[in-house]
Amino acid sequence: MTLEDTFDVVIIGAGHNGTSTAAYLAKSGLSVCVLEERPECGGGQETAEPIAGVRIQPHAIANYGGSAPGWEQLELWRYGFRMDWDPRDTVELNTDRYIFTRDGLSKVTEKDMMGWAKISCMLAGNDAFRDLMRATFWCPPHPAEVELDEYNIPFMQVYKQYEPEVWTRELLEMTMFDLMDEYLDTEPFKVTQAYIALSSGAHGHMEGVAIPAMCSSATVMPPAIAKPVAARGNMHGYFHALFRCATANGAVFRTCCPVEEIIISNGRATGVRLRDDSTYGAKVINARKAVISASHIKHTFLNMIGPRHLDAGFLQRISDLSLKGGSLFMSHYLTKEEFRYREKYRLPPPNDQFTGAFFNMESREIYFKNVENVLGRQENLTLSPDEAMWGMVAASLYDPTNPQCTRPGQHINGPLWMMVPTPEYNVDGMDAMDKENEKQRWAEFMRASLACIVENLDDDNLIRMFTDSPFDQEMRNTGMLGGSWYGIRCDRDQWWNERPLPELSRNRVPGIEGLYLAHQSSSHPGGLCLMAVAYNLMHILIEDEVAEPGDWWYASPWYIPTPGKRSAHGWT
Ligand SMILES: Cc1cc2nc3c(=O)[nH]c(=O)nc-3n(C[C@H](O)[C@H](O)[C@H](O)COP(=O)(O)OP(=O)(O)OC[C@H]3O[C@@H](n4cnc5c(N)ncnc54)[C@H](O)[C@@H]3O)c2cc1C
């Protein structure tokens, strides 16, 4: 006999999106069970301690969530969320920023900063900036019946209200480079912003996603937030607060519980079946109201549902979804001495500490060379170390009272992240970067690239490097196909109403009632924009009478209800 258990909602996967959804639903008074395959929750928001006293971040590092309604709605401060800075302190919009190129440092100009402030609505005030971010990420896609145009796309409405001079129909066709060419000044600044977008969300060179790309960078960079790594305990510390919020409201988490099958009966998802060796006594977990998959879209449809319940054409389109969003190779450096910049990269006082860098940001030519290699030819990089683009946070960016390395006389810097082909598409095979010699070659390549700006990376100083390839990231995290933070390609075809397929963009699965999607690979806007997937999904669950949140809830002002359904606007 198979033991069974029953909850209102069953969620597959305790990564960031499964857990934030659990927090929202448990706070709405539902009984929620979250099933996680790994022994630990957190998914890609993980901090690891590979040797005692040394903390590293194998995936998430930066807080992309400044404008999320979830900070207020889930009240994360009650559950231990802390920052390294006081949010009441103003962060100046100044030109005291330098960009790393092969020739040395390029200073950001007044025109750069003012142009950036204009297009990101910062000049129009805090509310305008927050609204632009929320309109872009924290708002569910419109219903399929609504024909999108320049008057109803949420971010266009924000420009119209706060920055009418920026508003033009062409915004919907532009690349982020086109937009920056109109408003900014120096090439290295533009290239840096486009590179941050490339490694954070919609790509800086893709047509039609200029605003989502610009917002991907604006939501994580100063002055919008004081510093990207301000969450105490890193992004896993933030995850702890989410997890505590969910459990304090009654959600149940079960680890070492891989879901093998989503049970579908008469066209309705009624629960899940766990693998026989899972640690939960019950092997069938029933869902009275909904099953939510916060696991990868391909895994969800191809493995956990399978062809019996799905149209063959639909399944083929799921198989064909492109994961060519690029992946990140991460590395950390444990040294005896602190890093020293080479002479031409020494910052003028008082900014003479190594806080990290973006290199090599000198030109679009370099940007496209990297893009061609990573997203075009999809092979191990054929660039020279001084041409490779990367970003890095350094030890001194963390709060000194909460250092990443507590070993006396030792320092950890990192991660350094470099965009590389997604393993599934590497022309030399899935493990092209992971074969024994290749891995060493990669580590040396990244070290050589970092050594372009840091002068003491020699063997005498370097104690150890910790590297983490995209394939390693997949091994650490069963939900992370492609080792990618977005899990799919980040162009117009897979954004907002198109993501991941137009008929799935409002999180429902046509033909299977009671089944919803909440993974970074299956939902708008995907990874990074913290709590956005859960917040957007809540609108849909309210419409479907699954969730009935209290008066702490507010819907996105730009959300359009599905015709014939209950509205998520002020329904309480
Ligand atoms: C290299 C890298 C750098 C990143 N940097 C940042 C950053 O700086 N800031 C930031 O905010 N984000 C960052 N991210 C993205 C962030 O990690 C993701 O956005 C986030 O992890 C997505 O959460 P998720 O819940 O959708 O998916 P995941 O984190 O993938 O979680 C899915 C969970 O589901 C579980 N699971 C899968 N299948 C099953 C099953 N059948 N049964 C049970 N459990 C299952 C998995 O084990 C996993 O725990 C980065 C990601 C990567 C790869």
The ligand as a Tripos MOL2 file, in Angstrom:
@<TRIPOS>MOLECULE
LIG
   53    58     1     0     0
SMALL
NO_CHARGES

@<TRIPOS>ATOM
      1 C1         26.2410   31.2220  -12.2660 C.3       1 LIG1
      2 C2         24.9710   31.8350  -11.7690 C.ar      1 LIG1
      3 C3         25.0020   33.1060  -11.2080 C.ar      1 LIG1
      4 C4         23.8320   33.6890  -10.7280 C.ar      1 LIG1
      5 N1         23.8890   34.9230  -10.1390 N.ar      1 LIG1
      6 C5         22.7900   35.4350   -9.5510 C.ar      1 LIG1
      7 C6         22.8480   36.6410   -8.8130 C.ar      1 LIG1
      8 O1         23.9000   37.2520   -8.7240 O.2       1 LIG1
      9 N2         21.7150   37.0970   -8.2150 N.ar      1 LIG1
     10 C7         20.5320   36.4210   -8.3030 C.ar      1 LIG1
     11 O2         19.5260   36.8770   -7.7450 O.2       1 LIG1
     12 N3         20.4510   35.2750   -8.9870 N.ar      1 LIG1
     13 C8         21.5540   34.7740   -9.6010 C.ar      1 LIG1
     14 N4         21.4850   33.6080  -10.2900 N.ar      1 LIG1
     15 C9         20.1650   33.0790  -10.5970 C.3       1 LIG1
     16 C10        19.5210   32.3690   -9.4720 C.3       1 LIG1
     17 O3         20.3670   31.3690   -9.0080 O.3       1 LIG1
     18 C11        18.2320   31.8140  -10.0660 C.3       1 LIG1
     19 O4         17.4550   32.8860  -10.5260 O.3       1 LIG1
     20 C12        17.4190   31.0960   -9.0540 C.3       1 LIG1
     21 O5         18.1880   30.0660   -8.5150 O.3       1 LIG1
     22 C13        16.1990   30.5400   -9.7530 C.3       1 LIG1
     23 O6         15.4020   29.9070   -8.8480 O.3       1 LIG1
     24 P1         14.4080   28.7570   -9.2490 P.3       1 LIG1
     25 O7         13.6870   28.3930   -8.0110 O.co2     1 LIG1
     26 O8         13.6320   29.1160  -10.4460 O.co2     1 LIG1
     27 O9         15.3350   27.5650   -9.7350 O.3       1 LIG1
     28 P2         16.4730   26.7300   -9.0550 P.3       1 LIG1
     29 O10        17.3300   27.5710   -8.1940 O.co2     1 LIG1
     30 O11        17.0730   25.9870  -10.1840 O.co2     1 LIG1
     31 O12        15.7030   25.7340   -8.0930 O.3       1 LIG1
     32 C14        15.0000   24.6040   -8.5520 C.3       1 LIG1
     33 C15        14.9530   23.6210   -7.4090 C.3       1 LIG1
     34 O13        14.1270   22.5500   -7.7790 O.3       1 LIG1
     35 C16        14.7290   21.3280   -7.3820 C.3       1 LIG1
     36 N5         14.1850   20.2700   -8.2460 N.ar      1 LIG1
     37 C17        14.2970   20.1700   -9.5890 C.ar      1 LIG1
     38 N6         13.6400   19.0870  -10.0500 N.ar      1 LIG1
     39 C18        13.0730   18.4900   -8.9620 C.ar      1 LIG1
     40 C19        12.2440   17.3440   -8.7810 C.ar      1 LIG1
     41 N7         11.8770   16.5520   -9.8040 N.pl3     1 LIG1
     42 N8         11.8370   17.0360   -7.5280 N.ar      1 LIG1
     43 C20        12.2000   17.8090   -6.4740 C.ar      1 LIG1
     44 N9         12.9900   18.8970   -6.5950 N.ar      1 LIG1
     45 C21        13.4100   19.2430   -7.8300 C.ar      1 LIG1
     46 C22        16.2180   21.5970   -7.5770 C.3       1 LIG1
     47 O14        17.0190   20.7030   -6.8470 O.3       1 LIG1
     48 C23        16.3250   23.0360   -7.0930 C.3       1 LIG1
     49 O15        16.5790   23.1410   -5.7190 O.3       1 LIG1
     50 C24        22.6240   32.9890  -10.8110 C.ar      1 LIG1
     51 C25        22.5790   31.7150  -11.3720 C.ar      1 LIG1
     52 C26        23.7460   31.1440  -11.8590 C.ar      1 LIG1
     53 C27        23.6860   29.7930  -12.4850 C.3       1 LIG1
@<TRIPOS>BOND
     1     1     2 1
     2     2     3 ar
     3     2    52 ar
     4     3     4 ar
     5     4     5 ar
     6     4    50 ar
     7     5     6 ar
     8     6     7 ar
     9     6    13 1
    10     7     8 2
    11     7     9 ar
    12     9    10 ar
    13    10    11 2
    14    10    12 ar
    15    12    13 ar
    16    13    14 ar
    17    14    15 1
    18    14    50 ar
    19    15    16 1
    20    16    17 1
    21    16    18 1
    22    18    19 1
    23    18    20 1
    24    20    21 1
    25    20    22 1
    26    22    23 1
    27    23    24 1
    28    24    25 2
    29    24    26 1
    30    24    27 1
    31    27    28 1
    32    28    29 2
    33    28    30 1
    34    28    31 1
    35    31    32 1
    36    32    33 1
    37    33    34 1
    38    33    48 1
    39    34    35 1
    40    35    36 1
    41    35    46 1
    42    36    37 ar
    43    36    45 ar
    44    37    38 ar
    45    38    39 ar
    46    39    40 ar
    47    39    45 ar
    48    40    41 1
    49    40    42 ar
    50    42    43 ar
    51    43    44 ar
    52    44    45 ar
    53    46    47 1
    54    46    48 1
    55    48    49 1
    56    50    51 ar
    57    51    52 ar
    58    52    53 1
@<TRIPOS>SUBSTRUCTURE
     1 LIG1         1 GROUP 0 **** ****
